[in-house]
Amino acid sequence: MTNLTAKDLDVLSHILTGEEMACKKAKIYANTLTDAALAQEMDRISCAHAERFSALYKLLGGKK
């Protein structure tokens, strides 16, 4: 990967934090909702956020 500036790393850090929080919130909603279709959709959304988090983390050289 190319060398990233401090600003680039700061932005990516904020994006990672946002993806992690969105994943956690969607998972909470999936476990709280009583409508099965909505709960399934929230679980799908949670997984999508988790995948984006993992992809960004790996891009930065992480091992998750």
N, CA, C and O atoms as a DFTB+ gen file, in Angstrom:
256 C
 N C O
     1  1       0.838      -1.177       0.000
     2  2       0.000       0.000       0.000
     3  2       0.880       1.237       0.000
     4  3       1.986       1.230       0.541
     5  1       0.379       2.287      -0.608
     6  2       1.145       3.528      -0.667
     7  2       1.233       4.154       0.717
     8  3       0.453       3.833       1.614
     9  1       2.184       5.038       0.868
    10  2       2.335       5.730       2.141
    11  2       1.169       6.678       2.344
    12  3       0.803       7.439       1.448
    13  1       0.598       6.623       3.518
    14  2      -0.538       7.471       3.843
    15  2      -0.085       8.616       4.735
    16  3       0.803       8.462       5.574
    17  1      -0.708       9.755       4.536
    18  2      -0.410      10.907       5.374
    19  2      -1.135      10.753       6.711
    20  3      -1.999       9.890       6.872
    21  1      -0.774      11.587       7.641
    22  2      -1.447      11.592       8.946
    23  2      -2.928      11.899       8.768
    24  3      -3.770      11.329       9.462
    25  1      -3.247      12.795       7.845
    26  2      -4.645      13.146       7.576
    27  2      -5.400      11.944       7.023
    28  3      -6.536      11.686       7.420
    29  1      -4.765      11.200       6.096
    30  2      -5.384       9.997       5.538
    31  2      -5.693       8.987       6.646
    32  3      -6.784       8.420       6.699
    33  1      -4.727       8.778       7.516
    34  2      -4.910       7.833       8.617
    35  2      -6.003       8.286       9.579
    36  3      -6.754       7.463      10.103
    37  1      -6.091       9.585       9.809
    38  2      -7.126      10.127      10.678
    39  2      -8.509       9.886      10.078
    40  3      -9.436       9.480      10.778
    41  1      -8.637      10.139       8.786
    42  2      -9.917       9.927       8.103
    43  2     -10.287       8.442       8.136
    44  3     -11.427       8.096       8.444
    45  1      -9.347       7.578       7.826
    46  2      -9.617       6.139       7.846
    47  2      -9.974       5.651       9.249
    48  3     -10.810       4.761       9.408
    49  1      -9.350       6.225      10.245
    50  2      -9.676       5.874      11.620
    51  2     -11.129       6.225      11.939
    52  3     -11.833       5.439      12.573
    53  1     -11.571       7.386      11.507
    54  2     -12.953       7.795      11.727
    55  2     -13.925       6.889      10.966
    56  3     -14.988       6.542      11.482
    57  1     -13.565       6.516       9.760
    58  2     -14.422       5.624       8.971
    59  2     -14.517       4.258       9.649
    60  3     -15.602       3.683       9.745
    61  1     -13.387       3.741      10.118
    62  2     -13.405       2.454      10.821
    63  2     -14.287       2.520      12.068
    64  3     -15.054       1.598      12.343
    65  1     -14.173       3.596      12.805
    66  2     -14.999       3.764      13.998
    67  2     -16.479       3.796      13.630
    68  3     -17.308       3.179      14.299
    69  1     -16.800       4.516      12.567
    70  2     -18.187       4.594      12.117
    71  2     -18.734       3.248      11.682
    72  3     -19.867       2.902      12.018
    73  1     -17.945       2.483      10.939
    74  2     -18.378       1.156      10.494
    75  2     -18.574       0.222      11.685
    76  3     -19.528      -0.554      11.720
    77  1     -17.671       0.299      12.655
    78  2     -17.786      -0.551      13.835
    79  2     -19.052      -0.215      14.627
    80  3     -19.775      -1.115      15.056
    81  1     -19.315       1.060      14.817
    82  2     -20.499       1.481      15.567
    83  2     -21.785       1.106      14.822
    84  3     -22.747       0.646      15.438
    85  1     -21.801       1.300      13.509
    86  2     -22.979       0.961      12.720
    87  2     -23.247      -0.541      12.781
    88  3     -24.400      -0.964      12.862
    89  1     -22.199      -1.334      12.743
    90  2     -22.329      -2.788      12.851
    91  2     -22.951      -3.164      14.192
    92  3     -23.899      -3.949      14.244
    93  1     -22.426      -2.613      15.256
    94  2     -22.918      -2.924      16.600
    95  2     -24.379      -2.492      16.777
    96  3     -25.184      -3.234      17.339
    97  1     -24.713      -1.299      16.298
    98  2     -26.084      -0.806      16.433
    99  2     -27.056      -1.665      15.638
   100  3     -28.132      -2.004      16.131
   101  1     -26.688      -2.014      14.423
   102  2     -27.568      -2.852      13.601
   103  2     -27.762      -4.218      14.251
   104  3     -28.855      -4.782      14.193
   105  1     -26.713      -4.750      14.865
   106  2     -26.818      -6.047      15.547
   107  2     -27.761      -5.937      16.750
   108  3     -28.564      -6.837      16.996
   109  1     -27.663      -4.843      17.489
   110  2     -28.570      -4.622      18.623
   111  2     -30.007      -4.538      18.121
   112  3     -30.904      -5.157      18.695
   113  1     -30.230      -3.774      17.049
   114  2     -31.571      -3.666      16.487
   115  2     -32.075      -5.034      16.036
   116  3     -33.236      -5.371      16.270
   117  1     -31.212      -5.829      15.388
   118  2     -31.616      -7.154      14.917
   119  2     -32.056      -8.035      16.079
   120  3     -32.995      -8.820      15.950
   121  1     -31.381      -7.903      17.203
   122  2     -31.722      -8.722      18.367
   123  2     -32.916      -8.181      19.146
   124  3     -33.486      -8.889      19.975
   125  1     -33.299      -6.927      18.884
   126  2     -34.378      -6.291      19.631
   127  2     -35.713      -6.319      18.883
   128  3     -36.774      -6.410      19.500
   129  1     -35.654      -6.242      17.564
   130  2     -36.879      -6.171      16.771
   131  2     -37.715      -7.438      16.893
   132  3     -37.181      -8.545      16.955
   133  1     -39.024      -7.260      16.928
   134  2     -39.929      -8.411      16.994
   135  2     -40.396      -8.841      15.603
   136  3     -40.821      -9.982      15.424
   137  1     -40.324      -7.957      14.631
   138  2     -40.668      -8.305      13.249
   139  2     -39.491      -9.078      12.648
   140  3     -38.388      -8.545      12.519
   141  1     -39.738     -10.334      12.284
   142  2     -38.658     -11.210      11.805
   143  2     -38.002     -10.676      10.540
   144  3     -36.785     -10.782      10.389
   145  1     -38.782     -10.107       9.630
   146  2     -38.217      -9.595       8.378
   147  2     -37.303      -8.403       8.651
   148  3     -36.224      -8.304       8.066
   149  1     -37.719      -7.513       9.522
   150  2     -36.888      -6.360       9.868
   151  2     -35.633      -6.798      10.617
   152  3     -34.549      -6.263      10.383
   153  1     -35.777      -7.759      11.508
   154  2     -34.629      -8.259      12.255
   155  2     -33.619      -8.890      11.299
   156  3     -32.412      -8.708      11.463
   157  1     -34.099      -9.622      10.314
   158  2     -33.210     -10.244       9.335
   159  2     -32.493      -9.180       8.504
   160  3     -31.306      -9.312       8.206
   161  1     -33.214      -8.138       8.137
   162  2     -32.604      -7.055       7.360
   163  2     -31.534      -6.333       8.188
   164  3     -30.470      -5.999       7.666
   165  1     -31.805      -6.096       9.456
   166  2     -30.812      -5.459      10.325
   167  2     -29.590      -6.344      10.489
   168  3     -28.470      -5.840      10.560
   169  1     -29.783      -7.650      10.549
   170  2     -28.658      -8.566      10.640
   171  2     -27.821      -8.501       9.361
   172  3     -26.592      -8.520       9.417
   173  1     -28.493      -8.425       8.210
   174  2     -27.786      -8.300       6.933
   175  2     -26.989      -7.000       6.893
   176  3     -25.846      -6.983       6.435
   177  1     -27.588      -5.922       7.367
   178  2     -26.903      -4.624       7.402
   179  2     -25.697      -4.683       8.336
   180  3     -24.635      -4.146       8.024
   181  1     -25.869      -5.333       9.475
   182  2     -24.759      -5.491      10.413
   183  2     -23.593      -6.223       9.756
   184  3     -22.438      -5.823       9.905
   185  1     -23.895      -7.282       9.039
   186  2     -22.850      -8.050       8.351
   187  2     -22.154      -7.210       7.283
   188  3     -20.940      -7.311       7.110
   189  1     -22.913      -6.384       6.568
   190  2     -22.322      -5.526       5.534
   191  2     -21.335      -4.528       6.159
   192  3     -20.255      -4.295       5.616
   193  1     -21.708      -3.952       7.287
   194  2     -20.803      -3.025       7.976
   195  2     -19.556      -3.760       8.479
   196  3     -18.447      -3.232       8.398
   197  1     -19.738      -4.965       8.992
   198  2     -18.605      -5.757       9.478
   199  2     -17.651      -6.094       8.333
   200  3     -16.433      -6.066       8.512
   201  1     -18.195      -6.408       7.170
   202  2     -17.352      -6.709       6.008
   203  2     -16.559      -5.486       5.562
   204  3     -15.378      -5.593       5.231
   205  1     -17.211      -4.322       5.552
   206  2     -16.490      -3.098       5.180
   207  2     -15.403      -2.772       6.196
   208  3     -14.304      -2.361       5.823
   209  1     -15.706      -2.954       7.479
   210  2     -14.702      -2.721       8.518
   211  2     -13.494      -3.628       8.286
   212  3     -12.352      -3.169       8.308
   213  1     -13.751      -4.903       8.065
   214  2     -12.663      -5.866       7.860
   215  2     -11.838      -5.529       6.630
   216  3     -10.611      -5.618       6.656
   217  1     -12.509      -5.144       5.554
   218  2     -11.792      -4.808       4.328
   219  2     -10.891      -3.591       4.526
   220  3      -9.746      -3.587       4.073
   221  1     -11.398      -2.568       5.196
   222  2     -10.589      -1.380       5.466
   223  2      -9.429      -1.712       6.400
   224  3      -8.306      -1.249       6.201
   225  1      -9.712      -2.514       7.411
   226  2      -8.670      -2.871       8.367
   227  2      -7.555      -3.653       7.691
   228  3      -6.376      -3.398       7.938
   229  1      -7.922      -4.602       6.841
   230  2      -6.916      -5.378       6.107
   231  2      -6.128      -4.486       5.170
   232  3      -4.921      -4.664       5.006
   233  1      -6.800      -3.531       4.558
   234  2      -6.134      -2.590       3.658
   235  2      -5.054      -1.818       4.383
   236  3      -4.024      -1.474       3.804
   237  1      -5.298      -1.547       5.653
   238  2      -4.313      -0.809       6.454
   239  2      -3.239      -1.713       7.043
   240  3      -2.348      -1.243       7.751
   241  1      -3.319      -3.000       6.754
   242  2      -2.290      -3.915       7.235
   243  2      -2.675      -4.657       8.492
   244  3      -1.829      -5.303       9.109
   245  1      -3.939      -4.581       8.887
   246  2      -4.392      -5.314      10.057
   247  2      -4.562      -6.792       9.751
   248  3      -4.480      -7.208       8.596
   249  1      -4.795      -7.571      10.776
   250  2      -4.875      -9.026      10.604
   251  2      -6.245      -9.586      10.908
   252  3      -6.385     -10.805      10.999
   253  1      -7.262      -8.759      11.069
   254  2      -8.609      -9.255      11.377
   255  2      -9.223      -9.890      10.173
   256  3     -10.356     -10.367      10.237
